[in-house]
Amino acid sequence: MALRDILVHIDHTAPCEKRVRIAAELAASQGAELTGLYSKANAFMEYRTSGLEKRREKHAKDSEKLLERFAPLVNKAGVKLNWITAPFDRKDDFVTDQMIFYTQHFDLVVVGQYDVDIHDGSVPVDLAERLVMESGRPVLVIPYAGKFESLGKRVVVAWNTARESVRALNDAIPIMREARKVKVVAINPRQKGKRHGRIPSADIVQHLIRHGVNAVGDYFDTKGVDDGNLLLNMVADERADLLVMGAYGMHRFRELILGGTTKTVLEQMTTPVLMSH
């Protein structure tokens, strides 16, 4: 099992080049093709219809410029690059719908973390979250800050036996096969509703080992520290270059309103995160 086609979201922001480089290197390691999807909406939420055709023409030209910019980077990695210029629209919901449609036809989608400091309305605030929830595909989210020289060499996996956790772990197997170390962490394993064996995380570690993954297990009780911050601290302690986790359990509405593990990680992440639901 390997990734064969990867989709990367293209926009005009500065972190996009880093996102493309990571996606290209991942595609090279997997023997996959890479497709860039340029998709954005009106900046500053301009809903007026006047001048729309001119903005569509500019959208097409901007896409061509980005293709010219990123093609050498992807070619240098030895990866075939495909390119899609999504239709231009006035509303960012249209961008999300486009991304969901295209993502469903790929093994993995790579997107950027939302950056409140540079957001101008052209990329949806909740793009990563909705892709995770609605596309049925794993989503690799790249932080807007920081430099990442590797991906998947040292991995932390958040394991809680829930459906989304199972899905994320198995979606990440093709990436984790080349890892020097994969640490599977069960958090609060004795809480009601969790289905761990006698030694938490030991059974799923054996599953990964059978897939050729160099995995070890561990488990912790949070003891007053919320799960999200515990995971982020563990990623830092392990010097991990990838966090794998299920996104949103059965109480997504509660997470969105009150906060939760997924929300904490998406807001505070400093390492790429692979999420599935």
LOLUMKE-155725 format. One record per residue (C-alpha): residue in three letters; x, y, z. Coordinates in steps of 0.2 Angstrom, whole numbers, plus 5000, padded with zeros to 4 digits. Layout:
% LOLUMKE-155725
type, east, north, up
Ala, X, Y, Z .
...
This chain:
% LOLUMKE-155725
type, east, north, up
Met, 5000, 5000, 5000 .
Ala, 5007, 5017, 4995 .
Leu, 5001, 5034, 4990 .
Arg, 4999, 5036, 4972 .
Asp, 4991, 5053, 4969 .
Ile, 4993, 5068, 4981 .
Leu, 4983, 5084, 4980 .
Val, 4991, 5101, 4986 .
His, 4981, 5117, 4989 .
Ile, 4989, 5131, 4980 .
Asp, 4986, 5150, 4984 .
His, 4995, 5166, 4984 .
Thr, 5002, 5166, 5002 .
Ala, 5020, 5165, 5006 .
Pro, 5019, 5148, 5016 .
Cys, 5012, 5140, 5000 .
Glu, 5030, 5137, 4993 .
Lys, 5034, 5127, 5009 .
Arg, 5018, 5117, 5007 .
Val, 5022, 5113, 4989 .
Arg, 5040, 5107, 4993 .
Ile, 5034, 5096, 5007 .
Ala, 5021, 5088, 4995 .
Ala, 5033, 5086, 4982 .
Glu, 5046, 5077, 4993 .
Leu, 5032, 5066, 5000 .
Ala, 5026, 5062, 4982 .
Ala, 5044, 5057, 4978 .
Ser, 5046, 5046, 4993 .
Gln, 5029, 5037, 4988 .
Gly, 5032, 5036, 4969 .
Ala, 5016, 5047, 4968 .
Glu, 5010, 5060, 4956 .
Leu, 5007, 5077, 4963 .
Thr, 4993, 5089, 4958 .
Gly, 4992, 5107, 4962 .
Leu, 4975, 5115, 4964 .
Tyr, 4974, 5133, 4963 .
Ser, 4958, 5139, 4971 .
Lys, 4953, 5155, 4980 .
Ala, 4939, 5167, 4982 .
Asn, 4937, 5186, 4981 .
Ala, 4949, 5194, 4993 .
Phe, 4941, 5205, 5007 .
Met, 4924, 5197, 5003 .
Glu, 4920, 5208, 4988 .
Tyr, 4903, 5202, 4983 .
Arg, 4900, 5215, 4970 .
Thr, 4897, 5208, 4952 .
Ser, 4905, 5222, 4943 .
Gly, 4922, 5218, 4936 .
Leu, 4920, 5200, 4940 .
Glu, 4926, 5194, 4923 .
Lys, 4942, 5204, 4924 .
Arg, 4945, 5196, 4941 .
Arg, 4942, 5179, 4933 .
Glu, 4955, 5183, 4920 .
Lys, 4967, 5188, 4933 .
His, 4964, 5172, 4943 .
Ala, 4969, 5162, 4927 .
Lys, 4984, 5172, 4925 .
Asp, 4989, 5171, 4943 .
Ser, 4987, 5152, 4942 .
Glu, 4999, 5152, 4926 .
Lys, 5012, 5162, 4936 .
Leu, 5011, 5150, 4951 .
Leu, 5013, 5135, 4939 .
Glu, 5029, 5142, 4932 .
Arg, 5035, 5146, 4949 .
Phe, 5032, 5129, 4957 .
Ala, 5035, 5117, 4942 .
Pro, 5054, 5118, 4943 .
Leu, 5053, 5114, 4962 .
Val, 5042, 5098, 4959 .
Asn, 5052, 5093, 4944 .
Lys, 5068, 5094, 4954 .
Ala, 5061, 5081, 4966 .
Gly, 5058, 5069, 4951 .
Val, 5039, 5070, 4952 .
Lys, 5026, 5072, 4939 .
Leu, 5016, 5088, 4942 .
Asn, 4998, 5090, 4936 .
Trp, 4989, 5107, 4938 .
Ile, 4971, 5112, 4940 .
Thr, 4964, 5130, 4940 .
Ala, 4948, 5129, 4949 .
Pro, 4934, 5141, 4944 .
Phe, 4935, 5158, 4952 .
Asp, 4920, 5164, 4963 .
Arg, 4915, 5178, 4975 .
Lys, 4912, 5167, 4990 .
Asp, 4924, 5156, 5000 .
Asp, 4911, 5143, 5002 .
Phe, 4914, 5139, 4984 .
Val, 4932, 5136, 4987 .
Thr, 4928, 5123, 5001 .
Asp, 4916, 5114, 4990 .
Gln, 4929, 5113, 4976 .
Met, 4942, 5107, 4987 .
Ile, 4931, 5093, 4994 .
Phe, 4926, 5088, 4977 .
Tyr, 4944, 5086, 4971 .
Thr, 4951, 5079, 4987 .
Gln, 4939, 5064, 4985 .
His, 4949, 5059, 4970 .
Phe, 4966, 5058, 4978 .
Asp, 4974, 5048, 4991 .
Leu, 4979, 5063, 5002 .
Val, 4977, 5082, 5002 .
Val, 4990, 5094, 5008 .
Val, 4984, 5111, 5015 .
Gly, 4990, 5125, 5025 .
Gln, 4986, 5130, 5043 .
Tyr, 4975, 5145, 5044 .
Asp, 4985, 5161, 5048 .
Val, 4974, 5175, 5056 .
Asp, 4988, 5188, 5053 .
Ile, 4987, 5186, 5034 .
His, 4970, 5181, 5031 .
Asp, 4961, 5191, 5017 .
Gly, 4945, 5182, 5014 .
Ser, 4952, 5172, 4999 .
Val, 4955, 5156, 5008 .
Pro, 4941, 5149, 5020 .
Val, 4945, 5150, 5038 .
Asp, 4939, 5132, 5041 .
Leu, 4946, 5124, 5025 .
Ala, 4956, 5111, 5034 .
Glu, 4942, 5106, 5046 .
Arg, 4929, 5104, 5033 .
Leu, 4941, 5094, 5022 .
Val, 4944, 5082, 5036 .
Met, 4926, 5081, 5041 .
Glu, 4918, 5080, 5023 .
Ser, 4930, 5073, 5010 .
Gly, 4933, 5056, 5017 .
Arg, 4952, 5057, 5014 .
Pro, 4967, 5060, 5026 .
Val, 4972, 5079, 5027 .
Leu, 4990, 5084, 5030 .
Val, 4990, 5101, 5037 .
Ile, 5007, 5111, 5036 .
Pro, 5010, 5125, 5049 .
Tyr, 5012, 5143, 5042 .
Ala, 5027, 5146, 5053 .
Gly, 5043, 5136, 5054 .
Lys, 5054, 5126, 5042 .
Phe, 5052, 5107, 5040 .
Glu, 5067, 5098, 5034 .
Ser, 5059, 5081, 5035 .
Leu, 5042, 5073, 5036 .
Gly, 5038, 5056, 5044 .
Lys, 5055, 5052, 5051 .
Arg, 5050, 5054, 5069 .
Val, 5031, 5052, 5072 .
Val, 5019, 5053, 5086 .
Val, 5002, 5045, 5084 .
Ala, 4988, 5050, 5096 .
Trp, 4978, 5033, 5099 .
Asn, 4962, 5032, 5108 .
Thr, 4953, 5017, 5099 .
Ala, 4939, 5028, 5092 .
Arg, 4935, 5026, 5074 .
Glu, 4943, 5042, 5068 .
Ser, 4959, 5037, 5078 .
Val, 4959, 5020, 5069 .
Arg, 4957, 5029, 5052 .
Ala, 4971, 5041, 5055 .
Leu, 4983, 5028, 5060 .
Asn, 4980, 5017, 5045 .
Asp, 4980, 5032, 5033 .
Ala, 4997, 5036, 5039 .
Ile, 5005, 5019, 5037 .
Pro, 5012, 5022, 5020 .
Ile, 5021, 5038, 5027 .
Met, 5027, 5029, 5043 .
Arg, 5035, 5014, 5035 .
Glu, 5051, 5024, 5032 .
Ala, 5051, 5032, 5050 .
Arg, 5065, 5030, 5061 .
Lys, 5053, 5030, 5076 .
Val, 5034, 5030, 5078 .
Lys, 5028, 5033, 5096 .
Val, 5010, 5028, 5098 .
Val, 5002, 5036, 5113 .
Ala, 4986, 5032, 5122 .
Ile, 4980, 5046, 5133 .
Asn, 4969, 5042, 5148 .
Pro, 4967, 5024, 5142 .
Arg, 4956, 5019, 5156 .
Gln, 4942, 5032, 5153 .
Lys, 4925, 5025, 5150 .
Gly, 4921, 5020, 5132 .
Lys, 4939, 5017, 5127 .
Arg, 4944, 4999, 5121 .
His, 4962, 4996, 5126 .
Gly, 4969, 4979, 5130 .
Arg, 4979, 4974, 5145 .
Ile, 4993, 4986, 5140 .
Pro, 4986, 5001, 5132 .
Ser, 4993, 5004, 5114 .
Ala, 5002, 4987, 5114 .
Asp, 4990, 4979, 5102 .
Ile, 4990, 4993, 5089 .
Val, 5009, 4994, 5090 .
Gln, 5009, 4975, 5084 .
His, 4998, 4980, 5070 .
Leu, 5010, 4993, 5064 .
Ile, 5025, 4981, 5066 .
Arg, 5017, 4969, 5055 .
His, 5016, 4983, 5042 .
Gly, 5035, 4986, 5044 .
Val, 5033, 5001, 5055 .
Asn, 5046, 5004, 5068 .
Ala, 5033, 5007, 5082 .
Val, 5033, 5008, 5101 .
Gly, 5019, 5012, 5113 .
Asp, 5016, 5022, 5128 .
Tyr, 5002, 5029, 5138 .
Phe, 4998, 5044, 5149 .
Asp, 4985, 5051, 5160 .
Thr, 4982, 5070, 5158 .
Lys, 4981, 5074, 5176 .
Gly, 4974, 5091, 5173 .
Val, 4983, 5095, 5156 .
Asp, 4971, 5095, 5141 .
Asp, 4974, 5082, 5128 .
Gly, 4979, 5094, 5114 .
Asn, 4993, 5103, 5124 .
Leu, 4999, 5086, 5130 .
Leu, 5000, 5080, 5112 .
Leu, 5009, 5096, 5107 .
Asn, 5021, 5095, 5121 .
Met, 5025, 5077, 5117 .
Val, 5028, 5081, 5099 .
Ala, 5041, 5094, 5105 .
Asp, 5049, 5082, 5117 .
Glu, 5051, 5068, 5104 .
Arg, 5057, 5081, 5091 .
Ala, 5044, 5073, 5080 .
Asp, 5041, 5079, 5062 .
Leu, 5024, 5073, 5061 .
Leu, 5008, 5071, 5072 .
Val, 4995, 5058, 5067 .
Met, 4978, 5060, 5075 .
Gly, 4959, 5057, 5072 .
Ala, 4950, 5073, 5071 .
Tyr, 4933, 5077, 5080 .
Gly, 4925, 5063, 5089 .
Met, 4906, 5062, 5091 .
His, 4905, 5079, 5100 .
Arg, 4912, 5090, 5086 .
Phe, 4899, 5104, 5090 .
Arg, 4905, 5104, 5108 .
Glu, 4923, 5105, 5102 .
Leu, 4919, 5119, 5090 .
Ile, 4910, 5129, 5103 .
Leu, 4920, 5125, 5119 .
Gly, 4936, 5120, 5112 .
Gly, 4944, 5103, 5111 .
Thr, 4959, 5093, 5106 .
Thr, 4957, 5095, 5087 .
Lys, 4954, 5114, 5089 .
Thr, 4969, 5116, 5100 .
Val, 4981, 5107, 5088 .
Leu, 4975, 5116, 5073 .
Glu, 4977, 5133, 5081 .
Gln, 4994, 5129, 5090 .
Met, 5002, 5117, 5079 .
Thr, 5021, 5119, 5075 .
Thr, 5023, 5102, 5066 .
Pro, 5014, 5095, 5051 .
Val, 4999, 5085, 5057 .
Leu, 4990, 5071, 5047 .
Met, 4971, 5071, 5052 .
Ser, 4957, 5059, 5047 .
His, 4939, 5057, 5053 .
